[in-house]
Amino acid sequence: MDERNKNVALRVIAVMYFLTILALQGITIYRQLILQQDIHDFEDIAIVMLINTLFLLSALLYFGAIPLQKIKIKSILLFYGSIVILGSLFVFLKYNIFGEQPLTFAELLEKMGITAAVSGLIVLFFLVFSILGKRKLEKELAD
């Protein structure tokens, strides 16, 4: 297989992988919000999807597929803010729209605080891997 065919194959694999992750996310949201299934009914899918996504993004950052030089503080804060907003929107929809018993404002704020903390840990996880990848790349260039 020549390099051009290899690149095409890698792109197809990447697109199919991305579509699989999106499909799994859609399935978990559908099962949780529409079918009103308990989280324990699909917790295994959610855990596999979370770990897979975290390791994929971490590997992309570590190996330089998403270069740190192009990522600015503003982009990091925007990424963090979008994760928090999407997570908070999901929490609001889950409990106040699709749930049987709506949350009080204090309970909703508590859940959104948890969402913000977990989102912060995820962003920190990604930053650590991107910094380690940058150091690895600089070391390889120096040798």
N, C-alpha and C positions, 0 to 999 in steps of 0.2 A: 504494500500500500504506500503510495507516494504521499508527500507532505500535504498536498492539496486535498486529497481524499481523506486523509486523517483529520484535517481541520474541519471538513464538512461533517464527518462522523462525530467529532467532538461537539460541534454545535448542535447537531440533532440530539445527541445524548443530553446536553445541557437543557435544551428546550423541553424535552420529554420529562426530565427530572423536575424542572420548574412546574410543568403542568401537573405532575403527580402530586407535588407538595400542595399546589393550589386546590386540586381535587380533594385531597385529604382534609384540607382546611374547610372546604365547602361542606364536606360530609359531616365533619364534627359540628359545625355550626347548625346545619340542618337537623341533625339528630338531637342537639341540645335545645335549640330554640323552637323548631317547628314540631318535632315529634315529642318534645318534652321528656326525653329520656334522661335518666339519672346519669350523672357524670361517671359513675362506676361502670356503666354499660359500654363506654367507649374510652375509658381512661387510658387503656393500653395504646390506642391509636394516637391519642393526644401526646402521650409521653414519647413515643417513637418519633412523631413528627417534630416535637420540640427539640429533642436531642439532635435529630438529623439536621434540622435547620440551623441550630446553634453551631454545630461542627462544620457544616458547609460554609456558612458565612465566616467563621473563624479561620478555616483553611484558606478561603479566598483572600482574606486579609493577610494572613501569615505568608502565603506564597506570592503576594504582590498582584493578584488579579484585580484587587481594588487598592490602588496605590495610596498610601498615607499622605504623600506629598500633595495630593489633590484634595484631601479632606481637610476642611478648615473647621475651626471651633464653631462657627455659625452653622455649618452642615451637621456637626455632631449634635448641637442643641436642637436643630430642626428635626433630626432623626429621633432624638429622645422625645421631643414634644409630640411628634406624630404618633409614636408608640403609645405615649400616655393618653393622648386624645382618643385613639382607636380603642385602647383597652378600656378607658372610662366609658366610651360610647357602648361598647359591648356589655360592660357591667350594668349600665343603665337599662339597655334593652332587655337583657336577661332577666333582671329582677323587676323592673317597673312596667315593662310592656308585655313580656311573655311569661312572667312569673305569676304565680297564684296570689302571692301576698307582696305588695310593693314595699320597698324599703323606706324607712324614714330618711330624712335629709342627713342626719348624723350617721346612720348606718351606711348610706351611700358615700358620704365623704370618707368614712373609714375604709371602705372597699377601694375607693379611688386612691387613697393613700398607699394601700398595699400595691395597687397597680403601678403607681409612680415609683415605689421602692424596687419592685421587681424589674421594671423597665430600666431603672438606673443601673441595676446589677448586670443586666444584659448588655447595655451600652458599655459599661466598664469592662466586661468580659471581651467585647469586640475590640476595645481600645488597647487592652493588654496584648492581644494577639497581633494587632496591627503594628504596635511598637516593637514586639519581638520579631516580627517579620521584617521590619525596616532594619533592625540591628543585624539580622541574619544577612540581608541583602548587602548592607554596607560592609560587613565582614568578608563576604564573598568577593565583592568588588576590590577590597583592599588586598586580598590574596592574589 
